[in-house]
Amino acid sequence: MPIDILKSVPQGGAACIGKCRTKGFGVLPNKHFATQKSPLYIRRHCLLALRMIENQYAWNFAEKMICEAVDVAEADGTHFSYMEVLDMVHHVCENAGKGYSSMYQDVKRYIPTEIDAINGAIVEQARRYNVSAPYNSLIVDLIHAIEGAYKYRKE
């Protein structure tokens, strides 16, 4: 039986998911926050890539990161509709084809990823605006842990 992931969500994440399902903002497509990367760009290039939407646990995690990105964008003065962003990301995942994300390719080649420029930018802006972003922070730490393990690879 799957666990109720919302029961273990840190620092207001459950409220974020509730907002994702109920709150709508007008979309300002010409202004992006942080490093001028929209939540759609962030999701298109990170996490589990192609089959994320088929794994409910992966999609739940991605959904929380997307909500955090939208919250950070809102704090920065850019408003996105939670549902529109989630729908766009889901659509991108459905149509991604059979390729691999650039971050996955970086890890396979043992080179630094772009995690700091993507999810790291969300974390940085979240700190700046005092917005909780535990899921984006976790994915940044996990990817850095993978990068840190490069030195132990067998040549």
LOLO-784530 format. One record per residue (C-alpha): x, y, z; residue number from 1. Coordinates in nm, 4 decimals. Example, Ala and Ser with C-alpha at 12.3 -4.5 7.8 and 13.67 -1.06 7.14 Angstrom:
BEGIN
{c1 = 1.2300 | c2 = -0.4500 | c3 = 0.7800 | num = 1}
{c1 = 1.3670 | c2 = -0.1060 | c3 = 0.7140 | num = 2}
***
This chain:
BEGIN
{c1 = 0.0000 | c2 = 0.0000 | c3 = 0.0000 | num = 1}
{c1 = 0.1503 | c2 = 0.3373 | c3 = -0.1017 | num = 2}
{c1 = 0.2267 | c2 = 0.5863 | c3 = 0.1742 | num = 3}
{c1 = 0.0452 | c2 = 0.9167 | c3 = 0.1881 | num = 4}
{c1 = 0.3309 | c2 = 1.1363 | c3 = 0.0772 | num = 5}
{c1 = 0.1550 | c2 = 1.4527 | c3 = 0.1939 | num = 6}
{c1 = 0.1766 | c2 = 1.3397 | c3 = 0.5581 | num = 7}
{c1 = 0.5551 | c2 = 1.3631 | c3 = 0.5457 | num = 8}
{c1 = 0.5856 | c2 = 1.6865 | c3 = 0.3490 | num = 9}
{c1 = 0.8147 | c2 = 1.9347 | c3 = 0.5285 | num = 10}
{c1 = 0.7538 | c2 = 2.3055 | c3 = 0.5875 | num = 11}
{c1 = 0.4188 | c2 = 2.3709 | c3 = 0.4306 | num = 12}
{c1 = 0.4588 | c2 = 2.1487 | c3 = 0.1270 | num = 13}
{c1 = 0.1129 | c2 = 1.9987 | c3 = 0.1752 | num = 14}
{c1 = -0.0305 | c2 = 2.3480 | c3 = 0.1588 | num = 15}
{c1 = 0.1622 | c2 = 2.3982 | c3 = -0.1646 | num = 16}
{c1 = 0.0011 | c2 = 2.0922 | c3 = -0.3193 | num = 17}
{c1 = -0.3387 | c2 = 2.2153 | c3 = -0.2056 | num = 18}
{c1 = -0.2692 | c2 = 2.5499 | c3 = -0.3706 | num = 19}
{c1 = -0.1559 | c2 = 2.3709 | c3 = -0.6859 | num = 20}
{c1 = -0.4944 | c2 = 2.2102 | c3 = -0.7110 | num = 21}
{c1 = -0.7049 | c2 = 2.5130 | c3 = -0.6216 | num = 22}
{c1 = -0.5180 | c2 = 2.8397 | c3 = -0.6802 | num = 23}
{c1 = -0.4875 | c2 = 3.0072 | c3 = -1.0172 | num = 24}
{c1 = -0.2841 | c2 = 3.3079 | c3 = -1.1219 | num = 25}
{c1 = -0.2683 | c2 = 3.4969 | c3 = -1.4445 | num = 26}
{c1 = 0.0315 | c2 = 3.3925 | c3 = -1.6501 | num = 27}
{c1 = 0.2909 | c2 = 3.6523 | c3 = -1.7444 | num = 28}
{c1 = 0.4870 | c2 = 3.4590 | c3 = -2.0085 | num = 29}
{c1 = 0.7422 | c2 = 3.7316 | c3 = -2.0831 | num = 30}
{c1 = 0.8907 | c2 = 3.7598 | c3 = -1.7322 | num = 31}
{c1 = 1.0789 | c2 = 3.4800 | c3 = -1.5634 | num = 32}
{c1 = 1.2432 | c2 = 3.4727 | c3 = -1.2223 | num = 33}
{c1 = 1.5913 | c2 = 3.3897 | c3 = -1.1011 | num = 34}
{c1 = 1.8092 | c2 = 3.3017 | c3 = -1.3991 | num = 35}
{c1 = 1.5289 | c2 = 3.3698 | c3 = -1.6483 | num = 36}
{c1 = 1.4185 | c2 = 3.0072 | c3 = -1.6444 | num = 37}
{c1 = 1.0499 | c2 = 2.9287 | c3 = -1.6165 | num = 38}
{c1 = 0.9179 | c2 = 2.6332 | c3 = -1.4163 | num = 39}
{c1 = 0.8449 | c2 = 2.4640 | c3 = -1.7498 | num = 40}
{c1 = 1.2129 | c2 = 2.4884 | c3 = -1.8498 | num = 41}
{c1 = 1.3179 | c2 = 2.3645 | c3 = -1.5086 | num = 42}
{c1 = 1.1049 | c2 = 2.0535 | c3 = -1.5239 | num = 43}
{c1 = 1.1853 | c2 = 1.9821 | c3 = -1.8877 | num = 44}
{c1 = 1.5552 | c2 = 1.9519 | c3 = -1.8083 | num = 45}
{c1 = 1.5671 | c2 = 1.7880 | c3 = -1.4665 | num = 46}
{c1 = 1.4661 | c2 = 1.5052 | c3 = -1.2334 | num = 47}
{c1 = 1.3697 | c2 = 1.1751 | c3 = -1.3904 | num = 48}
{c1 = 1.3139 | c2 = 1.2985 | c3 = -1.7460 | num = 49}
{c1 = 1.1014 | c2 = 1.0930 | c3 = -1.9813 | num = 50}
{c1 = 0.9049 | c2 = 0.8483 | c3 = -1.7640 | num = 51}
{c1 = 0.8590 | c2 = 1.0636 | c3 = -1.4571 | num = 52}
{c1 = 0.4839 | c2 = 1.0854 | c3 = -1.5100 | num = 53}
{c1 = 0.4457 | c2 = 0.7064 | c3 = -1.5164 | num = 54}
{c1 = 0.5937 | c2 = 0.6736 | c3 = -1.1668 | num = 55}
{c1 = 0.3475 | c2 = 0.8270 | c3 = -0.9200 | num = 56}
{c1 = 0.6177 | c2 = 0.8799 | c3 = -0.6555 | num = 57}
{c1 = 0.8414 | c2 = 1.0622 | c3 = -0.9038 | num = 58}
{c1 = 0.5506 | c2 = 1.2731 | c3 = -1.0310 | num = 59}
{c1 = 0.4461 | c2 = 1.3615 | c3 = -0.6747 | num = 60}
{c1 = 0.8008 | c2 = 1.4794 | c3 = -0.6029 | num = 61}
{c1 = 0.8175 | c2 = 1.6752 | c3 = -0.9282 | num = 62}
{c1 = 0.4790 | c2 = 1.8308 | c3 = -0.8555 | num = 63}
{c1 = 0.6085 | c2 = 1.9597 | c3 = -0.5232 | num = 64}
{c1 = 0.9216 | c2 = 2.1054 | c3 = -0.6857 | num = 65}
{c1 = 0.7052 | c2 = 2.2752 | c3 = -0.9479 | num = 66}
{c1 = 0.4816 | c2 = 2.4247 | c3 = -0.6782 | num = 67}
{c1 = 0.7883 | c2 = 2.5562 | c3 = -0.4988 | num = 68}
{c1 = 0.9153 | c2 = 2.7122 | c3 = -0.8223 | num = 69}
{c1 = 0.5793 | c2 = 2.8821 | c3 = -0.8769 | num = 70}
{c1 = 0.5810 | c2 = 3.0097 | c3 = -0.5162 | num = 71}
{c1 = 0.9299 | c2 = 3.1546 | c3 = -0.5655 | num = 72}
{c1 = 0.8270 | c2 = 3.3148 | c3 = -0.8933 | num = 73}
{c1 = 0.5260 | c2 = 3.4694 | c3 = -0.7181 | num = 74}
{c1 = 0.7502 | c2 = 3.6089 | c3 = -0.4437 | num = 75}
{c1 = 0.9618 | c2 = 3.7633 | c3 = -0.7205 | num = 76}
{c1 = 0.6537 | c2 = 3.9256 | c3 = -0.8752 | num = 77}
{c1 = 0.5872 | c2 = 3.6791 | c3 = -1.1574 | num = 78}
{c1 = 0.2580 | c2 = 3.4934 | c3 = -1.1465 | num = 79}
{c1 = 0.1927 | c2 = 3.1529 | c3 = -1.2980 | num = 80}
{c1 = -0.1114 | c2 = 2.9319 | c3 = -1.2676 | num = 81}
{c1 = -0.0133 | c2 = 2.6215 | c3 = -1.0717 | num = 82}
{c1 = -0.2412 | c2 = 2.4034 | c3 = -1.2786 | num = 83}
{c1 = -0.1268 | c2 = 2.5497 | c3 = -1.6112 | num = 84}
{c1 = 0.2381 | c2 = 2.4899 | c3 = -1.5226 | num = 85}
{c1 = 0.1674 | c2 = 2.1356 | c3 = -1.3994 | num = 86}
{c1 = -0.0309 | c2 = 2.0627 | c3 = -1.7151 | num = 87}
{c1 = 0.2466 | c2 = 2.2034 | c3 = -1.9367 | num = 88}
{c1 = 0.5116 | c2 = 1.9947 | c3 = -1.7623 | num = 89}
{c1 = 0.2956 | c2 = 1.6834 | c3 = -1.7825 | num = 90}
{c1 = 0.2455 | c2 = 1.7477 | c3 = -2.1550 | num = 91}
{c1 = 0.6201 | c2 = 1.7948 | c3 = -2.2098 | num = 92}
{c1 = 0.6861 | c2 = 1.4657 | c3 = -2.0301 | num = 93}
{c1 = 0.4248 | c2 = 1.2862 | c3 = -2.2399 | num = 94}
{c1 = 0.5849 | c2 = 1.4120 | c3 = -2.5609 | num = 95}
{c1 = 0.9502 | c2 = 1.3864 | c3 = -2.4600 | num = 96}
{c1 = 1.0258 | c2 = 1.0925 | c3 = -2.6857 | num = 97}
{c1 = 1.2838 | c2 = 0.8359 | c3 = -2.5935 | num = 98}
{c1 = 1.5767 | c2 = 1.0678 | c3 = -2.5369 | num = 99}
{c1 = 1.7612 | c2 = 1.1421 | c3 = -2.2146 | num = 100}
{c1 = 1.7743 | c2 = 1.4705 | c3 = -2.0283 | num = 101}
{c1 = 2.0914 | c2 = 1.6737 | c3 = -2.0516 | num = 102}
{c1 = 2.1472 | c2 = 1.6289 | c3 = -1.6790 | num = 103}
{c1 = 2.1286 | c2 = 1.2505 | c3 = -1.7112 | num = 104}
{c1 = 2.3786 | c2 = 1.2680 | c3 = -1.9971 | num = 105}
{c1 = 2.6121 | c2 = 1.4807 | c3 = -1.7826 | num = 106}
{c1 = 2.5992 | c2 = 1.2244 | c3 = -1.5011 | num = 107}
{c1 = 2.6660 | c2 = 0.9387 | c3 = -1.7426 | num = 108}
{c1 = 2.9736 | c2 = 1.1271 | c3 = -1.8721 | num = 109}
{c1 = 3.0878 | c2 = 1.2171 | c3 = -1.5178 | num = 110}
{c1 = 3.0802 | c2 = 1.5911 | c3 = -1.5844 | num = 111}
{c1 = 2.9246 | c2 = 1.8653 | c3 = -1.3698 | num = 112}
{c1 = 2.5523 | c2 = 1.9112 | c3 = -1.4231 | num = 113}
{c1 = 2.3546 | c2 = 2.2311 | c3 = -1.4606 | num = 114}
{c1 = 2.1679 | c2 = 2.1676 | c3 = -1.1316 | num = 115}
{c1 = 2.2870 | c2 = 2.4953 | c3 = -0.9765 | num = 116}
{c1 = 2.1591 | c2 = 2.6983 | c3 = -1.2716 | num = 117}
{c1 = 1.8221 | c2 = 2.5230 | c3 = -1.2664 | num = 118}
{c1 = 1.6940 | c2 = 2.4023 | c3 = -0.9288 | num = 119}
{c1 = 1.9782 | c2 = 2.5766 | c3 = -0.7469 | num = 120}
{c1 = 1.8485 | c2 = 2.9092 | c3 = -0.8796 | num = 121}
{c1 = 1.5088 | c2 = 2.8304 | c3 = -0.7275 | num = 122}
{c1 = 1.6713 | c2 = 2.7495 | c3 = -0.3931 | num = 123}
{c1 = 1.8778 | c2 = 3.0696 | c3 = -0.4033 | num = 124}
{c1 = 1.5753 | c2 = 3.2857 | c3 = -0.4797 | num = 125}
{c1 = 1.3676 | c2 = 3.1000 | c3 = -0.2198 | num = 126}
{c1 = 1.6240 | c2 = 3.1983 | c3 = 0.0428 | num = 127}
{c1 = 1.6245 | c2 = 3.5558 | c3 = -0.0836 | num = 128}
{c1 = 1.2455 | c2 = 3.5808 | c3 = -0.0475 | num = 129}
{c1 = 1.2179 | c2 = 3.3570 | c3 = 0.2598 | num = 130}
{c1 = 1.0083 | c2 = 3.1001 | c3 = 0.0701 | num = 131}
{c1 = 1.0244 | c2 = 2.7337 | c3 = 0.1641 | num = 132}
{c1 = 1.1763 | c2 = 2.5124 | c3 = -0.1089 | num = 133}
{c1 = 1.2706 | c2 = 2.1833 | c3 = 0.0611 | num = 134}
{c1 = 1.2149 | c2 = 1.9643 | c3 = -0.2444 | num = 135}
{c1 = 1.4274 | c2 = 2.1766 | c3 = -0.4772 | num = 136}
{c1 = 1.6929 | c2 = 2.1953 | c3 = -0.2060 | num = 137}
{c1 = 1.6881 | c2 = 1.8177 | c3 = -0.1699 | num = 138}
{c1 = 1.7259 | c2 = 1.7525 | c3 = -0.5445 | num = 139}
{c1 = 2.0205 | c2 = 1.9961 | c3 = -0.5574 | num = 140}
{c1 = 2.1877 | c2 = 1.8135 | c3 = -0.2680 | num = 141}
{c1 = 2.1199 | c2 = 1.4710 | c3 = -0.4221 | num = 142}
{c1 = 2.2636 | c2 = 1.5700 | c3 = -0.7606 | num = 143}
{c1 = 2.5699 | c2 = 1.7198 | c3 = -0.5896 | num = 144}
{c1 = 2.6096 | c2 = 1.3922 | c3 = -0.3977 | num = 145}
{c1 = 2.6087 | c2 = 1.2047 | c3 = -0.7290 | num = 146}
{c1 = 2.8652 | c2 = 1.4488 | c3 = -0.8697 | num = 147}
{c1 = 3.0765 | c2 = 1.4009 | c3 = -0.5568 | num = 148}
{c1 = 3.0813 | c2 = 1.0276 | c3 = -0.6218 | num = 149}
{c1 = 3.2431 | c2 = 1.0755 | c3 = -0.9652 | num = 150}
{c1 = 3.5869 | c2 = 1.0538 | c3 = -0.8064 | num = 151}
{c1 = 3.5151 | c2 = 0.6958 | c3 = -0.6974 | num = 152}
{c1 = 3.4246 | c2 = 0.5663 | c3 = -1.0434 | num = 153}
{c1 = 3.6152 | c2 = 0.2853 | c3 = -1.2030 | num = 154}
{c1 = 3.7977 | c2 = 0.3925 | c3 = -1.5127 | num = 155}
***
